Amino acid sequence: MPIWRDTSHGVDWELELERDRLLPGRLVSGRVSVTANDDTDARRLLVTLVGIEAWQHEETTSDGQGHSTTRTVTSRAELPRVPVELSGPLHLAEGETRSWPLQIPVPGLGPASVDGTVLRVDWTVEAKLDRPGFDSAIVAPVRIVQPMALLRAGVVHVGEFALYPAADAAVDDLTAAIALDPMPVCAGEPFRGHVTVRTGHPRKLQEIRAEIRVHLVATVRSGKDEWITAWATTLVPALDFDGERRLEFEGALPDVALPTIETAHGRTAASFHLIMATAFARDPHLVRDVSIATTLEL
């Protein structure tokens, strides 16, 4: 059970939650305790789940001589708060400790936490004594997860074949049937799969490589985008390839918050790339859509 401790403006805090990975649409329970270093009066004690969405975009400005300058700007927006009042007006004597149980509602659609640069969603739990002068507070970082069930239910827009266990891909004279299990894949969890790849003419390859990539896009005017390679492996080293070949693989996504998601200012989309690495030529990519969850619980 995660516990956070801190001291703020003469008050010692202890915040305890049953979990720091929060499920959308559920309550998270816990307890908050305060110890006053001096006599303290407060109007109320609040606990709030606080979400911040950040996204990057470009802004262009011109000077008086007509010279233009473009810079990258990070904008932020706070997601709607639902404060929970644990106590009304209260007085704490010097050295007195008080404790309250708590339950915090988690929004049904999050949005889930996203750990990117171009697009980011961060969540914290804040417990605060609302006092005259300076408030006293403790802040604990948490993660809202993206359940498999939410993706499978179609609530979040995904690629056309992102929920299918198997999908086909083609480029030039190459074709492939690509299967992954489970689908969606889940951050921090193992998966397995296989590809059957065919070529119309012999190829001399440096290797056959597989990657799962995540494309993060800020869907605002002049919004930026970035690609993150979440997982990669070499399936076959250098070879002369002709005809058809079936390749099996297994792996695990890192425990990083890169879920398939849409937010008010951005989106993410994941894809599986089968890369036929070719010397002195463009590497053909056989690509299929995939989706990424960040919990197996729902």
Secondary structure as GFF3:
##gff-version 3
##sequence-region A 1 298
A	DSSP	beta_strand	3	8	.	.	.	ID=ss1
A	DSSP	beta_strand	11	17	.	.	.	ID=ss2
A	DSSP	beta_strand	21	22	.	.	.	ID=ss3
A	DSSP	beta_strand	27	36	.	.	.	ID=ss4
A	DSSP	beta_strand	40	42	.	.	.	ID=ss5
A	DSSP	beta_strand	44	62	.	.	.	ID=ss6
A	DSSP	beta_strand	68	78	.	.	.	ID=ss7
A	DSSP	beta_strand	84	87	.	.	.	ID=ss8
A	DSSP	beta_strand	90	92	.	.	.	ID=ss9
A	DSSP	beta_strand	97	105	.	.	.	ID=ss10
A	DSSP	beta_strand	114	115	.	.	.	ID=ss11
A	DSSP	beta_strand	119	130	.	.	.	ID=ss12
A	DSSP	beta_strand	136	144	.	.	.	ID=ss13
A	DSSP	alpha_helix	148	152	.	.	.	ID=ss14
A	DSSP	beta_strand	166	171	.	.	.	ID=ss15
A	DSSP	beta_strand	174	181	.	.	.	ID=ss16
A	DSSP	beta_strand	185	186	.	.	.	ID=ss17
A	DSSP	beta_strand	190	205	.	.	.	ID=ss18
A	DSSP	beta_strand	207	218	.	.	.	ID=ss19
A	DSSP	beta_strand	225	236	.	.	.	ID=ss20
A	DSSP	beta_strand	239	252	.	.	.	ID=ss21
A	DSSP	beta_strand	266	277	.	.	.	ID=ss22
A	DSSP	beta_strand	285	290	.	.	.	ID=ss23
A	DSSP	beta_strand	292	293	.	.	.	ID=ss24
###
